[in-house]
Amino acid sequence: MKKNIFAVCDLEVDYAFNFMDYLNQKKNLPFEIQAFTTAESLIAYGKENHIELLLISDKAMRKEVRDLGIGKIIILSEGVHPPELDQYSSVYKYQSSSDVIREVMACYGEEKSLDPVTFPVLKKTMEIIGVFSPLGRCLKTSFALALGQILAKERAVLYLNLESYSGFEELLGKKFPANLSDLFYYVRQGNENLIHRMNGMIQTVNNLDFIPPVRTPSDIRTVDWEDWERLLQEIVLHSSYEVLILDMGENADEDFRLLEMCRKIYMPVLNDTLSVCKVTQFENLLRIWNKEKILEKTEKVRLPFHMDMISSDAYIEQLVWSELGDYIRELLRKERS
């Protein structure tokens, strides 16, 4: 089954095709992308094909476009547009492509519920990878971020940080308009367009998509299992992601059900006596709870700490080409051989 059409129409040729190239690199979008640089070509195409979502320059908008029966029209605005276009949602043109598409998905998600017939999931399966350790200061999150970026070169990857204190806003130097707390609000409301809501929150770094983590520890500690189950089910069944990486905090999975959902678990460990004892305690607890299957799919990793060349600027992107990145590439190569 074909994907629905997401059309972009802008009279600036370079903008239209550069934006289309960016969208085509976004492996998670449940749309086929079409770009147009004239209203006439858009109208001709729209008469023969149903367009589900249209992002159109205010300068290109006209009556014939309105008459095409498009699912959702969003205006690509340069700041001020004619009053007759106020009936449509709009996004500001001159911002980053990632911000434009996030706002477009947020606008789309406000009113569109997810119909599995309208939005078929065109993927084979989703692989859930857990990164967890009972230890601290073991490069767990750095490992998860580097792994995600390396996998995202070939597959559509979503990264979720489940820690109480992630430090992401401080690390990236920006405030996020929405985060995982907001997504769980929609989960609890039983929102039917949850995936579209989620797509409106997605941030991207080096082709790795992530939902900004919670700001307040209680927001992650008080999430019920039923909410986790529904969110993960929606992502697995209705998103276009092929890999989901769960970067778990110490308290994120006290009853091990998230770990049980993972196909593979990486556990960063340390060699000092106290760390070895903590890992042993964790493994013994799994045996007491009859969770030996978690142990069977867990791989302990001892990560290289010599990362003095990595600066705080663009820290996440630099992980890929650090000694840690080399370690992960070799790890994946051995797993595939």
N, C-alpha and C positions, 0 to 999 in steps of 0.2 A: 504494500500500500504506500502511495506517495505521501510525502510530507505536505502540509499546508504551505501556502505561499506567503512570504513576508517580502513585500515590495518596498523599495526605497526609490524615491523620485526627487532628484535635486538638479537644478539647471546648471550647477557647477560640475562639470564632467569629472574633474579630479576628485572632488569631495565624494561624489556618488560612488565611484568605483573603488576609491580607497576605503570607504566605509563598507562596501560589499566585501572587499578582501578581508577586512577585519572580521566581519560576521562569518565568513566562510571558515575562518580559523577557529571560531567558537564551536567546538564539537558538541556542546550541550544543547544548542538551540533546536527546538522541535519544528523547524521551518526549513523550507527551500527558499533560498535568497535570490531575488531578482532585482536588478538595478536599472533605472531609467533616467535619462537626462532630458527628456522632453515629455510634456503632458500628453502629446499625441501618441507617442509610442506606448505610454502607460495605458491610455484609454483603449488602444487597439488590442493590447495584451489582455486587459481586464474584460473585454467583451467576449473573449474566448476561454478565459480561465478565471476561476473564483480566487480572489485575493482575500485572505483572512486578515492580514495586518498590513497597513500602509503607513509608512513614514514619509511625508511629503512636504517639500518646501512650501512656505506660504505663497511664494511667487508662482508656483506651479499649480496651485489649487484652483479648480474651476467646477462649474456645474456638472459637466459631463463626468467628472471623477466622482462626484457625489452620487450620481445615478448608477454607478457600477455595482451597487449592492455589496460593498466591501464590509467585512466583518467589523473592523475597528480602524478608524483613521486617526492618526496622530500628526500634528503639525510640527515640522522642523522649523523653529522660529529663530529669526536673527535678533530678536529682542522685542520688536513691536510688529504686530500684524493687524490686518483689517478686522473691524468689529464683528463682521459676519462669520469669522473663523473662531470666535470665542466659544462656540458650541462644542468645539473639539478640544481634547487634551493637547498640550503642547510641551515640547522639550527644547531647550536652548541649543542651538546648532554649534556654537563655538566653545565646546568643552571636549574633554577626551572622549574617544569612541566608547571606552568602557563605561563612562558616566552616561553617555547618551543611551546606550543599549539597556543599562540598568534602569533608567527612568522610563524607557519605552516599555520594558517588561513590567515595571511597577504599574504603569497606567493600564496596560493590558490586563493585568491580574486583578485590578479593582472591580471588574465587571464580568470577566470571562471565567466560567467554570470549566473544569477539565472534563471533556467528553472523550473516552478512550477510543471511540470511533473516529471522531474529528482529529484527535491527536494520538495516533498510533505510536508506540515506542519502537523506533527502528534500531534496535540493538540486540545483540545475541543474549548476553547475560550481564549481570553486574557482579563484580568482585568486591567484597567488603574486606578491607585490610585494617587490622587493629594495630596500634602502636601503644604499648602499655608497659609500665614498670612500677614495681613497688618502691623503687628508689627515686631519689631526687638528684639533681645536678648530674645527669647521665646523658645529656644531649638528646633526650627523647623527642622534644619538639623540633629541634634542628634536623634530626634524622627524618621525622615525618614530613617536614617541609621539603627537604632535599629529595626524598623518595617521590613525593607528589609531583614535583617539577620534572623530574627525570621521566616518570611514567607519562606525564602530560604531553611530552613531545610526540607521542604516538596514539594516545587514547584520551578520551574525555574523562577528566578526573575532578572530583569534588573533595575538598578537605574540610573536615569539621574538627575544631579544637574544643574539647569538652572540659578544659581546665577551669578552675575557679578564678585563677589569676593568669591570664594569657600574656598580658603586656602588649597586645597587638597594636592598639592605637598609639602607644608610646613608641613602639618599634618602627611603625610606618609613618609616624608623625602626622596623623590625620584622624579626624573624628568621623565615625561612620553614621550615616543617617538611620540605619536599622541594623539589628544584630540578631543573634540566635534567640534572645529573649522574646523579640517581636515575633519570630517565626513560631515559637511555642505558644504564643498568644493565639495565633491563627489556628494552630493545631487544636487547642482546647476549645475554640469556638466551633470546631467542626467545619472549617472553611472549605468549600468545595473546589476552590481554585488555588489550593495550597502550593502546587508546583509553580504556578505563575507568580504567586506572591513571593515564593522563594527566589525565583529568577530575578525579581526586582530588587533583591538584597545582595545578589552575588557581587563580590569583588574579585579581581583577578591580579595575580602577580606571576609574571613569566609563564603565562598560559595555564597556570594552576588556579582554578576557581575555588573560592572559599566563602563561607558565610561568616561575617565578623563574630567573634566569640562574645559571650556575655560580659557585661561590665561589673555586675554584682554577683559575688559568689553564691548567694542564696538562690539566684535565678537558675543555676545549673544543679544545685544540690536538691532542690525541691521538685524536680521534674519527675513525674510518675512514670513507671514502666509503660503504661498504656500509651502515654504521649510519645515516648521514644519509639514504641512499636509502630504507631501510626505514621510518624514522620519517616522512619526508615522504610516502611512499606510503600509510602507515596514516592519516595526517591527511587526505590528499586523498580516499582511498577510503572511509574509515569514520567520519570525524567529520562533524559538521553545520556546520562552519565554511564560510563562503563566501569569506573573504579570509584569506590567511596573509601576514603581514608579517615579513620576515627582515631584522633590523637587524644587518648583518654587520660584524665587526671586521676589522682589517687582515690578520690571519692566518687568518680563518675559511674562506677560499675560494681557497687558493693555486693550485689547478688549474682554477678557474673553473666547475666543474660546478654549484655552487649557483646562480651567476649565470645559467647557461644554462637552469635550470629556471624562472626568473622570466619572467612575461609582460611586466613593466615594471620598470625599474630607475631609481631616483632617485639622482643623484650630487651631493651638496652640494659646491660648489667655492668657492674664494676667488680674488681678483683679483691678489694680489701675485705678483711674478715667480717666487719659489721654488715657490709652490703651482701656478702654471701649468705650470712645468717638471715637477713631480711627476705631474700629470694627463697631460701629454703622454707621459711615460715609460710610464705605465700603458696608455695607448691604443696606443702603439707595441708594447708587449708583447703585447697582444691580437692585433694584426695579425701579429706573428711566429708566434703560436700558431694562426693562422687562425680567430680567434674574432670576426670582424667582426660577426657577428649580435648579439653582446652590445652592441657599440657602437650598432647600429641601434635597439635598444630601451632605450637609456640616455638619460635626460634630465638635463642638468645644471641644477641649481637654485642660485641665489645668494640666500641667505636673509637676512632682516632681522635685524640683531644688536641693535637697540634694544629690549631687553626688561627695562628697569630696573624696571618695575612688577611683575615676577614675583618673589614671595618664595619662600623655601625651603620654607615650609609649603604643602602642597598644590601643589607645583610642577607636577606632571604635569597635574592638572586645569586649572590656570590657563593652560597652553599653548594650549588650545583658543580662548581669548578674547584671546590676545595678538596682537601684530602678526604673529607667525609663523603663528598660526591663520588670520588674515585672508588671509595670503599663500597658504596651502594651499587655502582655500576658493575663492579666485580661480583657482588652478592647476587644481583639479578642474572648476570651471565651464567653463574654456576647453577642457579635454579632452573634456567631454561635449557641447559645442556644435558 
